[in-house]
Amino acid sequence: MQDRWFKEALLNPDLFPVTWELVPGRGAREAAQERTISLARQAAQGAKIHALTLTDNPGGSPAMSADFIGGEIVKLGIEPIVHFTCKDKNRSQIESELYALDRTGVKNLLVMSGDYPVSGYLGRPAPVFDLDPVHTLQLISDMNRGLTYPGVKGNVRHQPSNFFPGAVVSPFKATEAEQMVQYYKLKKKIDAGARFIVTQLGYDARKFHEVLLFMKLNGFNVPLIGNIYILPYGAAKMMNRNELPGSVVTDKLLAQLDRERNDPDRGEGARILRAARMYAVMKGMGFSGVHIGGHNIKYEQVEDIIRQGEELATEWTDLLRYFDYPLADGFYYFEYDPDTGLNRETPAKRQFRPLDAGVEISYGFSRMSHKLLFEPGKKLYAVMKGLCSAVTGTGFERFFHKLEHLTKVLIFDCKDCGDCALMDVAYLCPMSQCPKHQRNGACGGSFKGWCEVYPGKKQCIYVKAYARLKKSGEEMQLGQDMIPPCDWNLNQTSSWLNFYLGKDHASKKQGVRPSEKF
């Protein structure tokens, strides 16, 4: 029985586990929920699948809680993997849901930012994004060790949980900047406690290979699961227009699917065969398992993919030609290997291209100001620290705060959170300029450098940050320090005072000691 448990199977190099994605849908006792339970029961009885992944409000619309239906699926004798997103709940609710999952026996979590909310009761809901996936993985890791926090009579330590958390990465990005920030955030996710990684969706064999090599090159010794989607023309058309952010379907692939839907079976056989070929290629390359998804898929189709995929696995190199769907002028981390059609293990030379992002004049001003005012040991740093100490608690504090806020609104569109992350993101504000408030790197939804929420209008701020830092040869900073979530105790207070008096995360990072006034 143990080889059917997801964690044990995934960590066993002799097994190749398969997970299957189910979508609980909106409602409690509707057809979608009954179908989900019915399919889960079939999967449990069929014994070909190691876990069922459950989506969390996919597409940003309401649906049955993946947490709750995961508890029902546990009782059927098959493990769920709950998609655990950060978009709809603050940190307290995230912690509460983790307690509930632990109590019901749900262990496997796939942690991600989540699709930006687009619809709900009486209009569009408010996005939350209080924690990002890195923060959530840190919380889960702390819970696995036994969460410790200050109580009335001293520190309280909980019994350790037993979660097996994973995270996602997209190797299917068009530009150097957005691809590299994906990989930098991948490092942070693994450092924070991700125990397995699932790729986003694409159909480019060189990119399948690239993420494997990147993880090997950087010593990321965690299992990698490949994403297989049984792709019909309608869904492909949406992905091609970036209406399902994070999923990449090129014009060439869309044209192929358009031809296939004229087959007598309307392309069903071609879709299943493509998925089976992906299975074989990923197994042959060295992925640790695969994740299978698709709309209105029958259990028998999933079994067929597994059967055909196993039969084709020995000839996987002959199947690479079926996954030649690169993005036009797309970026690759490694040099091309003409002998295999994949990658050499040598990273390609990276030269900044105008396609990625421009570097504004304000960046130079911000760097200069930082060096003069915010680096301990500089003369103006001591002056500012003394001024802040003198102003704090006096009638001038309010004026000082207003002056700071006005300045930062004009330059950075400041939201006055009081726990400033400008220094961490190349002087771009993740609280005002990133709709998902990502403090540790880009989400997976960008497309050709554009923000998922404002495509064609606003560039992803991490694409801009990469361009700024690369100009100074400092782009690797984006993969180093884990930036804590905003401390809302400091909201609507002066971040300058908070920094110089040692109250915010940036001051702690710089080694600033808290002022005795606090």
Salt bridges, closest charged atoms under 4 A:
GLU21 OE1 - HIS83 NE2 3.99
GLU21 OE1 - HIS291 NE2 3.19
ASP56 OD2 - LYS89 NZ 3.42
ASP88 OD2 - LYS87 NZ 3.71
GLU97 OE1 - LYS89 NZ 3.86
ASP130 OD2 - ARG91 NE 2.77
ASP132 OD1 - HIS135 ND1 3.18
ASP142 OD1 - ARG145 NH2 2.46
GLU176 OE2 - ARG350 NE 3.68
GLU176 OE2 - LYS470 NZ 2.49
ASP191 OD2 - LYS187 NZ 2.89
GLU210 OE2 - LYS207 NZ 3.05
GLU243 OE2 - ARG241 NE 2.69
ASP258 OD1 - ARG261 NE 2.70
GLU260 OE2 - ARG274 NH2 2.48
ASP304 OD1 - ARG307 NH2 2.41
GLU310 OE1 - LYS283 NZ 2.76
GLU311 OE2 - ARG307 NH1 3.32
ASP324 OD2 - LYS252 NZ 3.51
ASP329 OD1 - ARG353 NH1 3.50
GLU335 OE1 - ARG344 NH1 3.77
GLU345 OE2 - LYS216 NZ 3.37
GLU360 OE2 - LYS464 NZ 3.64
GLU360 OE1 - ARG468 NH2 3.12
GLU375 OE2 - HIS370 NE2 3.88
GLU404 OE2 - LYS408 NZ 3.26
ASP416 OD1 - HIS401 NE2 2.92
ASP416 OD1 - HIS405 ND1 3.92
ASP419 OD1 - HIS505 ND1 2.80
ASP424 OD2 - HIS505 NE2 2.76
ASP424 OD1 - LYS509 NZ 2.87
GLU452 OE1 - LYS436 NZ 2.73
GLU474 OE1 - ARG367 NH1 2.88
ASP481 OD2 - LYS509 NZ 3.28
